[in-house]
Amino acid sequence: MVEPHNKQLANAKFKWRRVFGLLALIVAVGLSTLAAIHFWKARPLPFDRAVWNAEVEDLEDFRRHRMADWLVQRRRLIGMSRGEVLSALGEPTVTSHFREYDLVYVLGNERGWLSIDSEWLLMRLDDTGRVSAVEIARD
């Protein structure tokens, strides 16, 4: 027969295991939810000219960055003429950064917890005046 003291000790251990199991489940669900929200907010967005041409300061949720990701990933700019790019994206940003590129567009503050730099959409044109390389960089 189990002594009452040992039975109480066994019940206490069982309760703590349930508490820790429940706590682990809550933490796992919370972290999964945060990961899903991050993925949703960081996913590339299809290009939208009206959003692209909004003031950079108005785009706190990195929509312009995400559209640039979409343009780069889908290779939408490759092969476009300078005029086609200007028609779609507007005039390039005037800057002394990235002089080795032909078309430079500021996207806004870099993504992340500590935004120190800016992110840029950079394009090189080939000899025929068509986009041959596109990348996103930080200054």
C-alpha positions in Angstrom: 0.0 0.0 0.0 1.2 3.5 -0.9 1.8 5.7 2.1 -0.2 9.0 2.1 2.9 11.1 2.0 4.2 9.3 -1.1 0.8 9.5 -2.8 0.7 13.3 -2.2 4.2 13.6 -3.6 3.3 11.6 -6.7 0.2 13.8 -7.2 2.3 17.0 -6.9 4.8 15.7 -9.5 1.9 14.9 -11.8 0.4 18.3 -11.4 3.7 20.0 -12.1 4.2 17.9 -15.3 0.7 19.0 -16.4 1.5 22.6 -15.7 4.8 22.5 -17.6 3.2 20.6 -20.5 0.5 23.2 -20.7 3.0 26.0 -20.5 5.1 24.4 -23.3 2.0 24.1 -25.4 1.1 27.8 -24.9 4.7 28.9 -25.8 4.7 26.7 -28.9 1.3 28.1 -30.1 2.5 31.6 -29.4 5.8 31.2 -31.3 3.9 29.6 -34.2 1.5 32.5 -34.3 4.3 35.0 -34.3 6.1 33.1 -37.1 2.9 33.1 -39.2 2.4 36.8 -38.7 6.0 37.5 -39.6 5.7 35.4 -42.7 2.5 37.1 -43.7 4.0 40.6 -43.2 7.2 39.7 -45.0 5.9 37.9 -48.0 6.5 39.5 -51.4 3.7 41.6 -52.8 2.7 41.9 -56.5 3.7 45.2 -57.9 1.1 48.1 -57.5 2.1 51.4 -59.1 -0.1 53.5 -56.7 1.6 52.0 -53.7 5.0 52.1 -55.2 4.7 55.8 -55.9 3.4 56.7 -52.4 5.8 58.7 -50.2 8.4 56.3 -48.8 7.6 57.6 -45.2 4.0 56.5 -45.7 5.0 52.9 -46.2 5.9 51.8 -42.7 5.0 48.2 -43.4 7.7 47.7 -46.0 5.2 47.3 -48.9 7.6 48.9 -51.3 10.4 46.5 -50.2 8.1 43.6 -50.6 7.0 44.7 -54.1 10.7 45.0 -55.0 11.2 41.4 -53.7 8.4 40.3 -55.9 9.9 42.1 -59.0 13.3 40.6 -58.3 12.1 37.1 -57.6 9.8 37.0 -60.6 12.4 38.6 -62.8 9.8 41.1 -64.0 12.4 43.9 -64.7 14.9 41.8 -66.6 14.8 42.7 -70.3 12.8 45.9 -69.8 14.0 49.0 -71.5 15.0 52.1 -69.5 11.7 53.8 -70.7 9.6 50.8 -69.6 11.2 50.8 -66.2 10.7 54.6 -65.8 7.0 54.2 -66.9 6.5 51.5 -64.3 8.6 52.7 -61.4 8.9 56.4 -62.0 12.0 58.5 -62.0 15.0 56.9 -60.2 16.2 58.2 -56.9 18.9 60.9 -57.1 21.8 59.7 -54.9 25.6 59.5 -54.8 25.3 55.9 -53.6 25.7 53.0 -56.0 27.2 54.9 -58.9 28.0 51.7 -60.7 24.3 51.0 -61.3 22.2 52.7 -64.0 18.9 52.8 -62.2 18.6 53.2 -58.4 15.4 53.4 -56.3 15.3 53.9 -52.6 12.9 51.4 -50.9 13.0 53.0 -47.4 14.6 52.0 -44.1 16.0 48.5 -44.0 13.9 45.7 -42.7 14.6 44.3 -39.2 14.5 45.2 -35.6 17.2 47.9 -35.8 16.9 49.9 -39.0 20.1 51.9 -39.4 20.6 51.8 -43.2 18.3 52.1 -46.2 17.4 49.4 -48.8 17.7 50.1 -52.5 16.5 48.5 -55.7 19.5 48.5 -58.1 19.5 47.8 -61.9 22.2 47.5 -64.5 21.5 48.1 -68.2 23.2 46.2 -71.0 24.6 47.7 -74.2 21.1 47.8 -75.8 19.6 49.8 -72.8 17.7 46.8 -71.4 17.8 45.7 -67.7 20.3 42.9 -67.4 20.8 42.7 -63.6 18.6 43.6 -60.7 19.3 43.3 -57.0 18.3 44.7 -53.6 21.0 46.1 -51.4 21.6 48.1 -48.2 23.8 51.2 -48.0 
